[in-house]
Amino acid sequence: MSWWGRLRDRFRGVSGQTFVSFRPHLAAICKTLKIEDVLEFGPGNSTIIVLADTDAKVISIEESSEWYEKYRKRFPRDRVTVHHKQTGWDLSELDDLGGPYDLIFIDGGDRPAELHHAHRLLKPDGVVYLHDAHREGYEEGICSYPHRFFPERHSCILTLDGKVMETLKSAITCDYSCACKYCSSDERREYFARITKCPVD
Ligand SMILES: C[S@@+](CC[C@H](N)C(=O)[O-])C[C@H]1O[C@@H](n2cnc3c(N)ncnc32)[C@H](O)[C@@H]1O
């Protein structure tokens, strides 16, 4: 097993924390689809999973200079390019970095704006995976994609391609066991029921 695979497995057992809740589902996406080009907002454990479970090249965006320095050195340069962006940078700067992408993993920055911008950068059969999808203010961005799937309550898979979504739904084991306030309140349950059904405008 590769070094990235061993690192991925070391973290695999951690559960019950929303900051790692996406891990098994991201790994399943990587193993199920042909993922060659990845854009990521916020490097870290997600990068380790992509490195272990695909042969993809990753463009990763980081605003913090501390995290940028750490991850720039940590990942192999032939596979991961970490870009340091100053606060207030414009998402249109992404247009010069590469794409289109098979997978856009959103886990940092202005998520609603990134969800909208991702439409320009995604392959027709590509997938956006939004972490922290339970937060307020993301509904419009999530519903701008016709196919939506919450494998758990804190992250959401989005695509324009219905066949890709069906493939992922059969490959992914859902986990709704989390009992945090975002998952268990009546108000949040109503939100999840609405957002998974909302029509495409
Ligand atoms: C939740 S962490 C990412 C964790 C990582 N994906 C993982 O799986 O471990 C969010 C990161 O996004 C970074 N960030 C902040 N603003 C950003 C932006 N506009 N674009 C990309 N990353 C940003 C933060 O500095 C932080 O390091």
The ligand as a Tripos MOL2 file, in Angstrom:
@<TRIPOS>MOLECULE
LIG
   27    29     1     0     0
SMALL
NO_CHARGES

@<TRIPOS>ATOM
      1 C1        -11.6740   23.0910    7.0890 C.3       1 LIG1
      2 S1        -10.0630   23.5190    6.5380 S.3       1 LIG1
      3 C2         -9.7470   22.4360    5.2340 C.3       1 LIG1
      4 C3         -9.5630   21.0650    5.6940 C.3       1 LIG1
      5 C4         -9.1310   20.0880    4.6580 C.3       1 LIG1
      6 N1         -9.9650   20.0600    3.4800 N.3       1 LIG1
      7 C5         -9.1310   18.7220    5.3250 C.2       1 LIG1
      8 O1         -9.8140   17.8280    4.8310 O.co2     1 LIG1
      9 O2         -8.4320   18.5550    6.3160 O.co2     1 LIG1
     10 C6        -10.3940   24.9840    5.6920 C.3       1 LIG1
     11 C7         -9.1580   25.6340    5.1140 C.3       1 LIG1
     12 O3         -9.5510   26.5200    4.0920 O.3       1 LIG1
     13 C8         -8.7040   27.6300    4.1470 C.3       1 LIG1
     14 N2         -9.3230   28.7600    3.4490 N.ar      1 LIG1
     15 C9         -9.7650   29.9110    3.9500 C.ar      1 LIG1
     16 N3        -10.2740   30.6840    2.9870 N.ar      1 LIG1
     17 C10       -10.1060   30.0140    1.8440 C.ar      1 LIG1
     18 C11       -10.4130   30.2840    0.4970 C.ar      1 LIG1
     19 N4        -10.9940   31.4280    0.1260 N.pl3     1 LIG1
     20 N5        -10.1230   29.3730   -0.4230 N.ar      1 LIG1
     21 C12        -9.5530   28.2180   -0.0530 C.ar      1 LIG1
     22 N6         -9.2410   27.9060    1.2040 N.ar      1 LIG1
     23 C13        -9.5150   28.7950    2.1410 C.ar      1 LIG1
     24 C14        -8.4660   27.8600    5.6190 C.3       1 LIG1
     25 O4         -7.2930   28.6040    5.8360 O.3       1 LIG1
     26 C15        -8.3700   26.4340    6.1250 C.3       1 LIG1
     27 O5         -7.0460   25.9740    6.1230 O.3       1 LIG1
@<TRIPOS>BOND
     1     1     2 1
     2     2     3 1
     3     2    10 1
     4     3     4 1
     5     4     5 1
     6     5     6 1
     7     5     7 1
     8     7     8 2
     9     7     9 1
    10    10    11 1
    11    11    12 1
    12    11    26 1
    13    12    13 1
    14    13    14 1
    15    13    24 1
    16    14    15 ar
    17    14    23 ar
    18    15    16 ar
    19    16    17 ar
    20    17    18 ar
    21    17    23 ar
    22    18    19 1
    23    18    20 ar
    24    20    21 ar
    25    21    22 ar
    26    22    23 ar
    27    24    25 1
    28    24    26 1
    29    26    27 1
@<TRIPOS>SUBSTRUCTURE
     1 LIG1         1 GROUP 0 **** ****
